[in-house]
Amino acid sequence: MDYIIRDIGLAPEGEARINWVKKYMPLLNTLEREFIKDQPFKDKKITVSVHLEAKTAYLALVLAAGGAEVAVTGSNPLSTQDPIAAALAKAGLKVYAWHGATDEEYMDHLNKALDIGPDIVIDDGGDLVQLLHTSRSDLAENLLGGCEETTTGVMRLRAREKEGLLKFPMISVNDAYCKYLFDNRYGTGQSVWDGIMRTTNLIIAGKTVVVAGYGWCGRGVAMKAKGLGANIIVTEIDPIKAIEAVMDGFTVMTMDEAAALGDIFVTVTGCLKVIRKEHMEKMKDGVLLANAGHFDVEVWRPDLEELAVETRPMRKNITGYVMEDGRILNLMAEGRLVNLASGDGHPAEIMDMSFALQALSARYVLENRAKLDNKVYIVPEEIDKRVAAMKLAAMGLEIDELSKEQDDYLNAY
């Protein structure tokens, strides 16, 4: 059996979800037609570990349409959608994932997806790469390379590269302009609040929102919260980003100061213990704690568990931690990615751009492996610009072009 999923009977529901997003992903539509014709991945094997929902499923199907043998697993146990996994299994892909996997099951699913002996990996957060440098290092020797989707994974890759330990080339899709300007800012900004509002059924207007981290994702979260009528506090460790937040109209302070003021906290840093015991001790009754970073380490749950005298299921995907003085601190989605564990992730139109980058970057690795060292590369400019041009065309928009005279003028010494 080429899949490990909850229930193949869920496939029709998953197919309907995939068909819905396909209508709003014209870039992948274009690439699917191109790949069917050109077969760039013929006789190649690709392992994909990305949050397993409808948009990811379409990416996997596009790669398969290009001739690849594709194995798919999730990159977070709570973001896998079982109907989607069933639909991909029914379509003939190798699928190893289910919602709510234990740590042991999650690792088994990652290993099963690697068992095909991939030529290319598409990773989100770096768990595949971690295995390929440890217990599955035997597979690294024949790996052509891969692509990484998110900030946390790129941080892990660059640490390996700095130490001279990276065993194969990786494309940092996260660092493409079309990724961080749109996916990180507009995608995260919208999907975080989609997840929070859907899960809580509470208003955002008038509340004080504390955003930890003012990178591209944090900018998006703060910007959308402002549009919803919230008062925004930003916490940062980078003085330049902190000044930017001030000039964008937000209040900047330490988490120690913000802890007593916030109604909703959203962590977007990629670091651990961003919200910890000394902050929790100061928080209001009824605060919402949400994380939008890749791993569930930013809101430090061990401290919540130490402080709590009781835990209560408050709503689906919300756990209330009752403090000794009666205050309740509400943790969303077990501290995992709130936009995926409590929602459907980024909008389809945004992921259309990011996954077009993934597909084209995977083809770039395949076609250019002989010229690539074991390093982290940014997405080539021609791919980034092609995706942007495709998106404009899909929106029915045109832009100006330089005349020869203008081009000569700009490039003159």
C-alpha positions, 0 to 999 in steps of 0.5 A, a space after each residue: 500500500 502506497 499510503 498511510 492516511 486516516 480514511 480513503 473514503 474522505 477522498 471526494 471531500 478532498 477532491 472538491 476542496 482541491 478543485 475549488 482552489 485550482 480555479 484561483 491558482 492560474 499560475 499553477 494551471 499554466 505550469 501544469 499545462 507546460 509540465 504535461 507537455 515538457 515532462 521536466 521531471 520524467 523518471 525523477 522522484 520528488 518528496 514533498 513535506 509542506 502543510 498538507 492542505 488543498 493548495 499543497 495538494 495541487 502543487 504535488 499534482 502539478 509535479 506529478 503531471 510533469 512526470 515525477 514520482 511524488 511522495 507527500 507528507 505534512 510538515 506539521 501534525 495539526 495542519 494536515 487535512 485528512 480529506 486532502 491526504 485521501 484525495 492525493 492517495 486516490 490520485 495515485 500519489 504516495 501519501 503518508 500523513 494524518 491530522 493529529 499525528 503523534 511525534 512518533 507517527 509524524 517522524 514515521 511519515 517523514 521517513 516513509 516519504 523519503 523511502 522513495 529515494 528522492 532526487 529532489 525534496 521540497 521542505 517546509 521548516 527543515 525536517 526532511 533536511 534534518 533527517 537527510 543529514 542524520 538518520 537518512 544521510 545515506 539518501 543525501 549522496 544521490 540527492 540533486 537538491 531541493 527547495 525550502 519554503 519558510 523562514 525557519 527552515 532557511 535559518 536551519 539551512 544557513 546554519 548548516 552551510 555556515 558550518 560547512 555541513 550542508 550535503 546538497 544545494 537548496 533553493 531558499 524560496 522563502 527569500 524570493 521577492 514574490 515569496 516574502 513580499 506577498 506570501 509572508 506579508 499578505 498571506 500570513 497577515 490574512 490567514 492568521 486573523 482568519 484562523 483566530 477569528 474563525 476559532 474564537 468568534 470574537 471581534 478584533 476591533 478595539 483590542 490590544 494586539 501584541 505582535 512579537 517580531 516585525 519581519 515580513 510575516 509580523 508586518 503582515 499580521 500587524 497591518 491586518 490587525 490595524 485594518 481590523 481596528 486593533 491597537 498594535 504593540 510590536 516587540 522586537 530584538 532588532 533596532 532597525 525593525 523596531 524603528 520601522 514599526 514605530 514609523 509604521 504607526 505602531 507602539 514598540 516596547 519589550 514583551 515584559 511591558 506588553 504582557 500586562 497590556 495585550 488582549 491577543 498575542 501573536 508570535 512570529 519570530 522563529 525563536 523559542 520562549 518568546 512568551 514565557 513564565 514571567 510574561 504569563 504571570 502578568 497577563 490579563 484574564 482571558 488573553 489569547 495566545 497564538 503562534 504564527 512561527 513554524 514550530 510550537 516553541 514561541 509560546 512556551 507551553 511548559 511554563 503554562 503547564 507549570 503555572 496552571 492549576 487546571 486546563 480546560 477545553 474552551 472551544 475547538 483548538 483553544 485550551 484554557 490554562 487556569 492560573 492559581 489566581 483564577 485567570 485563564 490564559 487561552 492557548 490556540 492550536 497547542 501553540 502550533 501555527 494558528 493559521 493552519 492548525 486553526 484554519 486553511 492557511 494562506 489564500 489560494 491566490 497567494 500560494 499560487 505564487 509561492 508554489 509556482 516558485 517552488 515548482 520552477 525552482 525544483 526544475 532549476 535544481 534539476 537542470 543546473 545541478 552540475 553548476 550548483 555547490 552545496 550551498 543555499 541559493 536564492 531563487 534566480 531573478 528570472 524565476 522571480 520575475 517570471 512568476 510576477 509577470 505571470 501573476 500580472 497577466 492572470 490579473 489582466 494587467 500590463 506594465 510599461 517596458 523601457 525603450 532602447 533609449 531609456 535602457 541605454 540611459 539607465 545603463 550608461 556609465 
